[in-house]
Amino acid sequence: MTPAPGALSRFRVLELGSTIAGPFCGRLLADFGAQVIKVEDPGGDVLRSFGESVHGRSLYAASILRNKKTLAVDLRTAPGRAIVRRLAERSDVLIENFRPGALEKWGLGYDELSKANPRLVMVRISGFGQTGPYSSRPGYGVISEAASGLRGITGYPDAPPARVATPLTDYLTGLYGAFGALVALLETAVSGRGQVVDAALSESAFSLMESFVPTYDKLGLVPGRVGSKLPGAAPNNLFVSADGEFIHIAAWHDTLFRRFCAAMEQPALADDERFRELPARARNAETLDAIVSDWARSLPLTALEERLARAEIPASKIFSIADIFRDPHYRARQALVKVPAEGLGEVTLVAPTPKLSRTPGTIEHAGHQTGEDSRAVMAGFGGYTDAEIDAFIAQGAIRTAAG
């Protein structure tokens, strides 16, 4: 059976973004069939130097650049900018994450590009947005996260603010950028006009502070770091088993709590006035967590998991990446996909998310090398002749994988 075309197969996307947020935005669109052209400096996107490599191939790039064609263009040259201008005329979406004003200096700002392509949607990803007093500041995801309030509530109260050990805010902003692009494309289908999607790293992280905004406005409450628990919901915390493994248990709802007490063989706790209802449990969370902690330490992890599963209590051990690779649920959900990759044989990548029933995302190939598709893109997407492409190579405006 021939697979159905990707849901976004009719859209052309020009990705000028670098590092994480821009390429992740493009990767999301590419996973669902969009024709994504990854434009990068002839020296290669810096993300290719992140993490580990095998036989000179970046494993990170194999994932985040998957399903894209790669074109190496030097935007510091006039011919390089002319190439991007032509490709933008033929694109539905352009993704960029330069510092605000950089594209305008090169004559590639939205006002200029939209004159030739009024339907163009430009996703602009930056640290602090295209406007405002901080807009000119450089802003990696972790820096913008620090300014969002999110970093301040992450970690334990007796330790400095912690970070998630992955570029969380970059991924979140890439997701918002892709969402914004699709919203804009839907509107373009009605109006015939494109627009700018202004996605700020700081605002993407700040959006996760949603519940604290009206609370501060009305009550003046400033949240702090609380470690692994969730204020107002108890028990909802991390506990340690008899064999020293971590397990998170979330039995804060009244009905869940009664079942949980039975699973602990302490049913009387459910009628204790300190714990009978959620507000009381929240006030006495420290006492309750101590009781649960003593119980958790009495059983090995496997026994805890089995007992909590029988009682239908939301709980999970803390998975490592090794656990995920051998877990039957991840395998059944096909969450890990083996993909052919030149120079690597096969490489396992995270599957496209979410799952669509009729036009699911697919991974056609792992990320290509810098400039691997330069000739094909210039000819097929840009309409250039072989002679013109050779001239651009001679001028240093573009690079192919061969050099």
Secondary structure, 3 states (H helix, E strand, C coil): CCCCCCCCCCCEEEECCCCCHHHHHHHHHHHCCCEEEEEECCCCCHHHHCCCEECCEEHHHHHHCCCEEEEEECCCCHHHHHHHHHHHHCCCEEEECCCCCHHHHCCCCHHHHHHHCCCCEEEEEECCCCCCCCCCCCCCHHHHHHHHCCHHHCCCCCCCCCCCCCCHHHHHHHHHHHHHHHHHHHHHHHHCCCCEEEEEHHHHHHHHHCCHHHHHHHHCCCCCCCCCCECCECCEEEEECCCCCEEEEECCCHHHHHHHHHHCCCHHHHHCCCCCCHHHHHHCHHHHHHHHHHHHCCCCHHHHHHHHHHCCCCEEECCCHHHHHHCHHHHHCCCEEEEEECCCEEEEEECCCCCCCCCCCCCCCCCCCCCCCHHHHHHHCCCCCHHHHHHHHHHCCEECCCC
